[in-house]
């Protein structure tokens, strides 16, 4: 495993009750994409895709893409810092890999950048259409524009 893969496989998505219970971010995203693929195969009505203005295969590709990136915002340093409190050995591994956790991070800063909104901004920065990135930003039921302004990168 190369250095980049080592970091990617160390990113955390979910934790359990103890430090041995955790789910890597890449595994969580792959699992979600696989489930979406099954849902589309088993339950997607061709009329639903058409009602969305898409062919069935286009809708499936879009749905799988959204499932695969829905938690991409969990890759940001502030989220990894926050979740790392429950998994100190993983946090240490990320630090050893060169991830710099600023000691000034706190729960308030983490609340200012929820992972869903960070995911939306990541997709926007990568040129994803807003109608797609907004789905990622809203996947917990609240849209970014109703909570905060995500255009901070444009002011730097």
Steps between C-alpha positions, in 0.01 A plus 500: 500500500646836400502811718183651351309174534618472861348838579179428307446171681566670835222757459216428739127504423327341796585385850351250740493468875870421529815581308503167315164582340547736210426520130746648250357776284582325174322185613194697608480676163546175308235323712254785441563500125451122486171523690380775266584284201290216645213737581501634145506148354225366723270794565552777243201550281587612148219754531672657803823554308302648210314731741844629603580570137753217475527163335505210745876437453578872543296515820675191636845646424406827672350323802810281542729802462308690768510200732874463441575863586227581753747507793808629316492798739609263777846509343557857621754545777255648753267197470792258533618694805157478661439130429861426592422580862318165511780325310827645629716233335352584159542870566864437588546298180366791296732741682793265432401505131537877493146617575534812713230525765500856623460494878256790472233274345203464725139389485381849406721504189380152413138617528577791265606253231264202502628221277198516267562867425873437462418224252286738299780752487757237400278397208445866404876559499542196275249644252204279583168650391326679787184293455710193585726643772196639683373145551820417688477821702141420594528129568420550869188697414626859520634699209821699535349831398247474779780474755812675379693650211744248352674747271791555740756378244403781263598763757849365570 
